[in-house]
């Protein structure tokens, strides 16, 4: 049987856990369900911090990649993604540091304002962006993590220590049967080339 002090400790731990979870909203959803394409969608998630910085440094998706791989040569299809409070310049871009060795993904250059602002407790982002990828770049993203933290301003892993945690991201991948079919199609393409 739990004593009063034990119940209080358990209750306090539950409240602390709930409060911590409430501070880290999913701000961005990374959609990988279309082969050789990535779409980043905003959510109604609230920023966990108030911070200003340069969108030329941008947002860092910490531990996005599960493997060392390829630098990005992505091509923007369309995009109006921006932080709430600053206008979109319709040219968001993606970057992977270290020529493919950095484990994070960077979203940058989304606003016509050089300095962009996030305010704690208010919606962080609006809009979306879609980019085409090479088959290798897409495979690197599929091998990555399903969720993680978003830091600003940061473009590579060495910036995280001095950046601010804004919230989290989630990744949506194809259903397992689709991935198997992609693998079969890729193997057939390799055999045809030989």
JOSUL-V765170 format. One record per helix or strand of 3 or more residues. SS is the DSSP state (H for helix, E for strand). FROM is the first residue (numbers start at 1). LEN is the number of residues. If there is no record, write none. Layout:
ss->SS from->FROM len->LEN
ss->SS from->FROM len->LEN
This chain:
ss->H from->4 len->20
ss->E from->26 len->7
ss->E from->37 len->6
ss->E from->51 len->4
ss->E from->59 len->3
ss->E from->75 len->5
ss->E from->93 len->3
ss->H from->98 len->3
ss->E from->105 len->4
ss->E from->115 len->4
ss->E from->128 len->5
ss->H from->135 len->8
ss->E from->147 len->6
ss->H from->157 len->6
ss->E from->164 len->10
ss->H from->176 len->18
